[in-house]
Amino acid sequence: MKQFLLFILIVFLGSCSSNNASTSINAFIKNADSALKYSVEAFSQAKTNDLVSPRTAENNSIVMVKPQDWTSGFFPGELWIMYELTGNDYWKAKATDFTLPLENEKWNGKTHDMGFKMFCSYGKAWKNTNEQAYQSILIQSAKTLATRFNPTVGCIRSWDHNADKWDYPVIIDNMMNLELLFWAARETGNQLYRNIAITHAETTMKNHFRDDYSCYHVVDYNPANGEVENKNTHQGYSHESAWSRGQAWALYGYAMVFRETGMKKFLLHAEKIAAYFLNHPNLPEHKIPYWDFDAPQLPNEPYDASAGAIAASALYELSTLSANGDLYQKAADQMLKTLLSPDFLADTKNNHGFLLKHSTGSKPHQSEIDVPLVYADYYLLEAIQRKIKLSE
């Protein structure tokens, strides 16, 4: 059945799209195999003993990263998704090649990004092979992540850097790492992992969000008493602005937490975040946001395709959980059509092996502005995969 999934997507999306959108979607699906095979070759040639995974392209060259980088798990995740979509053992072999160099990260207690790195790579390896070694690596990854939880604060610590600025920083991105803990609780029977994840989500829900359900990027806590010391937006335009990728992380995270817990308060929170995102007056008609909803020079600001891809994938999931499913699916369809249009979808050979153009990493730091980013590609493929499942 797997070999027919891509065809199903073509038919389903083609039936509900404009001609131009349908053409772009069909073209992507038909070319995805060859496009990503080119990516595999390009990134394989750029690999070294230390630099194992692609992150972006800058100055006309591929930027590869070490296993410690928070983005190192996304490209192996893309290849596992391709294996799931096609059943082709080529993708399984290549996914394995890019996954294995990350193993030692299971011991890396200096980062909160264990979910990004390990669940996107080894999580999919375990899902697709059921190999005991992958399960053991993931369980150790969850154990390591849990060491960063402070019960007084009620959150997993995010960054260890900038000690002069923050005492105990927690970033909204950290919601994405909780899925690993929920998985570990099921696999081991140890409910400590689940309890940590729920507590983190509850504390973040209490302290990260404004009255309109936009969110801060960073909340800094006093680790001794759990009190909030500062609220910042480190990668957004200003502390009180709405950084678009942060809103997408929040949307995705709370939809996932509701799926894992069935606790309605998390569904209601995800729906409020979705309403903020989708109804914002500065969201373009095509539904792919600028890098910050409050950026000062709109509409002459860079887009963030990664925020659009994350939000699209989140909305497809939310559509299966909420009574407002049709609304969320329609919005995700529009995002996906836009991402697969020539405005955002690249010829991989002219984009250094990456699928999408026009993502923004951190404009305030003059870093990765209007470039391809590997996590944009990952969530694009995940959104497509989720769309396929909705059509079955």
C-alpha positions as CSV (number, residue, x, y, z in Angstrom):
1,M,0.0,0.0,0.0
2,K,2.9,2.4,0.7
3,Q,3.8,2.7,-2.9
4,F,0.4,4.2,-3.6
5,L,0.5,6.8,-0.9
6,L,2.1,9.5,-3.1
7,F,-0.5,8.9,-5.8
8,I,-3.3,9.3,-3.3
9,L,-1.9,12.6,-2.2
10,I,-1.8,13.8,-5.8
11,V,-5.4,12.8,-6.4
12,F,-6.7,14.2,-3.1
13,L,-5.0,17.5,-3.2
14,G,-5.6,17.9,-6.9
15,S,-9.3,17.6,-6.4
16,C,-9.4,20.5,-3.9
17,S,-6.8,22.8,-5.4
18,S,-6.7,25.5,-8.0
19,N,-5.0,24.4,-11.2
20,N,-1.8,26.2,-10.4
21,A,-1.6,24.8,-6.8
22,S,-2.4,21.3,-8.0
23,T,0.3,21.5,-10.7
24,S,2.9,22.5,-8.1
25,I,1.9,19.8,-5.7
26,N,1.9,17.1,-8.4
27,A,5.2,18.3,-9.7
28,F,6.8,18.1,-6.2
29,I,5.5,14.7,-5.5
30,K,6.7,13.4,-8.9
31,N,10.1,14.9,-8.4
32,A,10.6,14.3,-4.7
33,D,12.4,11.1,-5.2
34,S,15.0,12.5,-7.5
35,A,15.2,15.8,-5.6
36,L,16.0,14.1,-2.3
37,K,18.4,11.7,-3.9
38,Y,20.3,14.7,-5.2
39,S,20.2,16.1,-1.6
40,V,21.6,12.8,-0.2
41,E,24.5,12.9,-2.6
42,A,25.3,16.6,-2.0
43,F,25.2,16.3,1.8
44,S,27.1,13.0,1.8
45,Q,29.9,14.7,-0.1
46,A,29.9,17.5,2.4
47,K,30.1,15.2,5.4
48,T,33.2,14.8,7.5
49,N,34.0,12.9,10.6
50,D,32.8,15.8,12.7
51,L,30.2,17.5,10.4
52,V,27.5,15.0,9.9
53,S,24.3,16.7,8.9
54,P,23.1,19.7,6.8
55,R,21.7,22.8,8.4
56,T,21.5,25.6,5.8
57,A,23.4,27.1,2.8
58,E,25.2,30.4,3.1
59,N,27.8,32.1,1.0
60,N,27.1,29.7,-1.9
61,S,27.9,26.6,0.1
62,I,26.3,23.9,2.3
63,V,26.6,24.4,6.1
64,M,27.1,21.1,7.8
65,V,26.9,20.7,11.6
66,K,28.2,18.4,14.3
67,P,25.9,16.0,16.1
68,Q,25.6,18.4,19.0
69,D,23.8,21.0,16.9
70,W,20.1,21.1,17.5
71,T,19.3,20.6,13.8
72,S,21.3,17.4,13.4
73,G,18.3,15.1,13.5
74,F,16.2,16.7,10.8
75,F,17.8,15.4,7.6
76,P,17.8,11.7,8.8
77,G,14.2,12.3,9.8
78,E,13.4,13.5,6.2
79,L,14.9,10.3,4.8
80,W,12.9,8.1,7.3
81,I,9.8,9.9,6.1
82,M,10.6,9.1,2.5
83,Y,11.0,5.5,3.5
84,E,7.6,5.5,5.2
85,L,6.1,7.1,2.1
86,T,7.6,4.8,-0.4
87,G,8.7,1.6,1.3
88,N,11.9,1.9,-0.8
89,D,14.9,0.3,1.0
90,Y,17.2,2.9,-0.5
91,W,15.7,5.5,1.8
92,K,16.0,3.2,4.8
93,A,19.7,2.7,4.1
94,K,20.4,6.4,3.7
95,A,18.4,7.3,6.7
96,T,20.4,4.9,8.7
97,D,23.7,6.3,7.4
98,F,22.7,9.8,8.6
99,T,21.1,8.6,11.9
100,L,24.0,6.5,13.3
101,P,26.5,9.4,13.8
102,L,24.1,10.9,16.4
103,E,24.2,8.1,18.9
104,N,26.5,9.7,21.5
105,E,24.1,12.6,21.8
106,K,22.1,10.3,24.1
107,W,24.6,11.3,26.8
108,N,24.6,15.0,26.1
109,G,23.1,16.6,29.1
110,K,24.1,20.1,28.1
111,T,21.2,20.6,25.8
112,H,17.4,20.4,25.9
113,D,17.2,19.7,22.2
114,M,17.1,15.9,22.7
115,G,13.7,15.6,21.0
116,F,14.7,17.5,17.9
117,K,18.0,15.6,17.5
118,M,17.1,12.1,18.7
119,F,13.3,11.6,18.3
120,C,13.3,13.0,14.7
121,S,16.1,10.5,13.8
122,Y,16.3,7.5,16.2
123,G,12.6,7.8,17.0
124,K,11.8,7.2,13.3
125,A,14.5,4.5,13.1
126,W,12.8,2.7,16.0
127,K,9.3,3.2,14.5
128,N,10.4,1.7,11.1
129,T,12.7,-1.1,12.3
130,N,11.7,-2.1,15.8
131,E,15.4,-2.7,16.5
132,Q,16.1,-2.9,20.2
133,A,19.3,-0.9,19.9
134,Y,17.4,2.1,18.7
135,Q,14.9,1.8,21.6
136,S,17.7,1.7,24.1
137,I,19.3,4.8,22.6
138,L,16.0,6.7,22.8
139,I,15.4,5.7,26.4
140,Q,18.8,6.9,27.4
141,S,18.1,10.1,25.5
142,A,14.9,10.6,27.6
143,K,16.8,9.9,30.8
144,T,19.4,12.5,29.9
145,L,16.7,15.1,29.0
146,A,14.9,14.5,32.3
147,T,18.1,15.5,34.2
148,R,17.4,19.1,33.0
149,F,14.1,19.3,34.8
150,N,13.8,21.4,37.9
151,P,10.7,20.5,39.9
152,T,10.8,23.9,41.8
153,V,10.6,25.7,38.4
154,G,8.4,23.1,36.8
155,C,10.3,23.2,33.6
156,I,13.1,21.6,31.7
157,R,16.0,24.1,31.4
158,S,16.7,25.2,27.8
159,W,20.0,27.0,27.4
160,D,23.1,27.0,29.5
161,H,24.7,29.9,27.7
162,N,24.4,33.6,28.4
163,A,24.6,33.1,32.2
164,D,25.0,36.9,32.5
165,K,21.5,37.4,31.0
166,W,19.4,34.5,32.3
167,D,19.4,32.3,35.4
168,Y,17.1,29.5,34.2
169,P,15.9,30.2,30.7
170,V,13.1,28.2,29.1
171,I,12.2,28.7,25.5
172,I,9.0,28.0,23.7
173,D,10.8,25.6,21.4
174,N,11.3,23.3,24.3
175,M,7.7,22.2,23.9
176,M,8.8,20.2,20.9
177,N,11.1,18.0,23.0
178,L,8.3,16.7,25.2
179,E,7.2,14.0,22.8
180,L,10.3,12.0,23.5
181,L,9.3,11.9,27.2
182,F,5.8,10.8,26.5
183,W,7.2,8.0,24.3
184,A,9.7,7.0,27.0
185,A,6.9,6.8,29.6
186,R,4.9,4.4,27.4
187,E,7.9,2.2,26.5
188,T,9.4,1.9,30.0
189,G,6.3,2.3,32.2
190,N,8.1,5.0,34.1
191,Q,5.5,7.7,34.5
192,L,8.1,10.2,35.7
193,Y,8.8,11.1,32.1
194,R,5.1,11.8,31.4
195,N,4.8,13.8,34.6
196,I,7.8,16.0,33.7
197,A,6.3,16.6,30.2
198,I,2.9,17.5,31.6
199,T,4.3,19.8,34.3
200,H,6.5,21.5,31.7
201,A,3.6,22.1,29.4
202,E,1.4,23.5,32.3
203,T,4.1,25.8,33.5
204,T,4.8,27.1,30.0
205,M,1.1,27.6,29.4
206,K,0.9,29.7,32.6
207,N,4.0,31.9,32.0
208,H,4.8,32.1,28.3
209,F,1.6,33.4,26.9
210,R,0.1,36.9,26.6
211,D,-3.6,37.6,26.9
212,D,-4.0,37.3,23.1
213,Y,-2.3,33.9,23.1
214,S,0.9,35.0,21.4
215,C,3.9,33.8,23.3
216,Y,7.3,35.0,24.5
217,H,10.3,33.2,23.2
218,V,12.2,33.0,26.5
219,V,11.0,33.0,30.1
220,D,13.7,33.2,32.7
221,Y,13.1,31.7,36.1
222,N,14.7,31.9,39.5
223,P,15.9,28.2,39.9
224,A,15.7,28.4,43.7
225,N,12.1,29.5,44.1
226,G,10.6,29.1,40.6
227,E,9.6,32.8,40.2
228,V,9.6,34.4,36.8
229,E,12.4,37.0,36.5
230,N,12.2,38.0,32.9
231,K,10.2,37.5,29.7
232,N,12.1,38.0,26.4
233,T,11.9,37.4,22.7
234,H,15.4,36.5,21.8
235,Q,15.0,35.8,18.1
236,G,12.1,38.0,17.4
237,Y,11.8,41.7,16.7
238,S,11.3,42.8,20.3
239,H,10.4,41.4,23.6
240,E,6.7,42.1,23.1
241,S,6.6,41.1,19.5
242,A,5.3,37.7,18.2
243,W,8.2,35.8,16.6
244,S,6.5,33.6,14.0
245,R,8.4,30.4,14.5
246,G,7.8,30.7,18.2
247,Q,4.1,30.8,17.6
248,A,4.4,27.7,15.3
249,W,6.4,25.8,18.0
250,A,3.7,26.6,20.5
251,L,0.9,25.5,18.2
252,Y,2.6,22.2,17.4
253,G,3.6,21.6,20.9
254,Y,0.2,21.9,22.5
255,A,-1.5,19.9,19.8
256,M,1.0,17.2,20.5
257,V,0.5,17.3,24.2
258,F,-3.2,17.0,23.9
259,R,-2.8,14.0,21.6
260,E,-0.5,12.4,24.2
261,T,-2.6,13.2,27.3
262,G,-6.2,13.8,26.3
263,M,-6.3,16.7,28.7
264,K,-8.8,19.2,27.2
265,K,-7.0,22.2,28.6
266,F,-4.2,21.6,26.2
267,L,-6.6,21.3,23.2
268,L,-8.2,24.6,24.1
269,H,-4.8,26.2,24.4
270,A,-3.8,24.9,21.0
271,E,-7.0,26.2,19.5
272,K,-6.4,29.7,21.0
273,I,-2.8,29.7,19.6
274,A,-4.2,28.7,16.2
275,A,-6.7,31.5,16.3
276,Y,-4.0,34.0,17.0
277,F,-1.8,32.7,14.2
278,L,-4.5,32.4,11.5
279,N,-6.4,35.6,12.3
280,H,-3.5,37.9,12.6
281,P,-3.9,40.9,10.3
282,N,-0.2,40.6,9.3
283,L,-0.4,37.1,8.1
284,P,-0.3,37.1,4.3
285,E,-3.2,35.8,2.4
286,H,-1.1,32.9,1.3
287,K,-0.6,32.0,5.0
288,I,3.2,31.8,5.2
289,P,4.2,34.3,7.8
290,Y,7.0,36.9,7.9
291,W,9.7,36.1,10.4
292,D,7.9,38.2,13.0
293,F,4.3,39.2,13.0
294,D,5.3,42.6,14.3
295,A,8.4,43.2,12.2
296,P,8.8,47.0,11.6
297,Q,9.0,47.1,7.8
298,L,6.1,44.9,6.7
299,P,5.5,43.9,4.0
300,N,9.2,44.4,3.1
301,E,10.4,41.8,5.6
302,P,11.8,38.3,5.1
303,Y,9.4,35.4,5.3
304,D,10.0,32.3,7.4
305,A,9.0,29.3,5.4
306,S,10.0,27.1,8.4
307,A,7.3,28.7,10.6
308,G,4.8,28.0,7.8
309,A,5.9,24.4,7.4
310,I,5.8,23.8,11.2
311,A,2.4,25.4,11.5
312,A,1.0,23.5,8.5
313,S,2.0,20.2,10.0
314,A,0.6,21.2,13.4
315,L,-2.7,22.3,11.9
316,Y,-3.1,18.9,10.1
317,E,-2.7,17.2,13.4
318,L,-5.0,19.6,15.2
319,S,-7.6,19.0,12.5
320,T,-7.8,15.4,13.7
321,L,-8.3,16.4,17.3
322,S,-10.6,19.4,17.3
323,A,-14.2,20.1,16.4
324,N,-12.8,22.9,14.2
325,G,-11.0,20.3,12.1
326,D,-12.3,21.6,8.7
327,L,-11.0,25.1,9.4
328,Y,-7.6,23.9,10.4
329,Q,-7.3,21.5,7.5
330,K,-8.3,24.3,5.0
331,A,-5.6,26.6,6.5
332,A,-3.0,23.9,6.3
333,D,-3.9,23.1,2.7
334,Q,-3.4,26.8,1.8
335,M,0.0,26.8,3.6
336,L,1.1,23.6,1.8
337,K,0.0,24.9,-1.6
338,T,2.0,28.0,-1.0
339,L,5.1,26.2,0.1
340,L,4.9,24.0,-3.0
341,S,4.6,26.9,-5.3
342,P,7.6,28.4,-7.2
343,D,7.7,31.2,-4.7
344,F,9.0,28.9,-2.0
345,L,9.8,25.5,-3.5
346,A,13.3,25.4,-5.0
347,D,15.1,23.3,-7.5
348,T,17.3,21.4,-5.1
349,K,20.2,21.6,-7.5
350,N,20.0,25.4,-7.3
351,N,19.4,25.4,-3.6
352,H,22.4,23.4,-2.4
353,G,20.2,20.3,-1.8
354,F,17.5,21.9,0.2
355,L,13.8,21.9,-0.8
356,L,12.5,25.2,0.5
357,K,13.6,28.8,0.1
358,H,12.9,31.8,2.2
359,S,13.4,30.8,5.8
360,T,14.8,33.0,8.5
361,G,16.8,31.7,11.5
362,S,17.5,34.8,13.6
363,K,17.2,38.2,12.0
364,P,18.2,40.2,15.1
365,H,21.5,38.3,15.1
366,Q,21.9,38.7,11.3
367,S,22.0,34.9,11.1
368,E,20.4,32.7,8.4
369,I,18.2,35.4,6.8
370,D,16.2,34.3,3.7
371,V,18.0,31.0,3.3
372,P,17.1,27.3,3.2
373,L,16.9,25.6,6.6
374,V,16.8,21.9,7.1
375,Y,14.0,22.0,9.6
376,A,11.7,23.8,7.1
377,D,12.2,20.8,4.7
378,Y,11.6,18.3,7.5
379,Y,8.3,19.8,8.5
380,L,7.2,20.2,4.9
381,L,7.6,16.5,4.4
382,E,5.9,15.8,7.7
383,A,3.0,18.0,6.6
384,I,2.7,16.2,3.3
385,Q,2.8,12.8,5.2
386,R,0.0,14.0,7.5
387,K,-2.0,15.2,4.6
388,I,-1.7,11.7,3.0
389,K,-3.0,10.1,6.2
390,L,-6.0,12.4,6.2
391,S,-6.9,11.3,2.7
392,E,-6.8,7.6,3.4
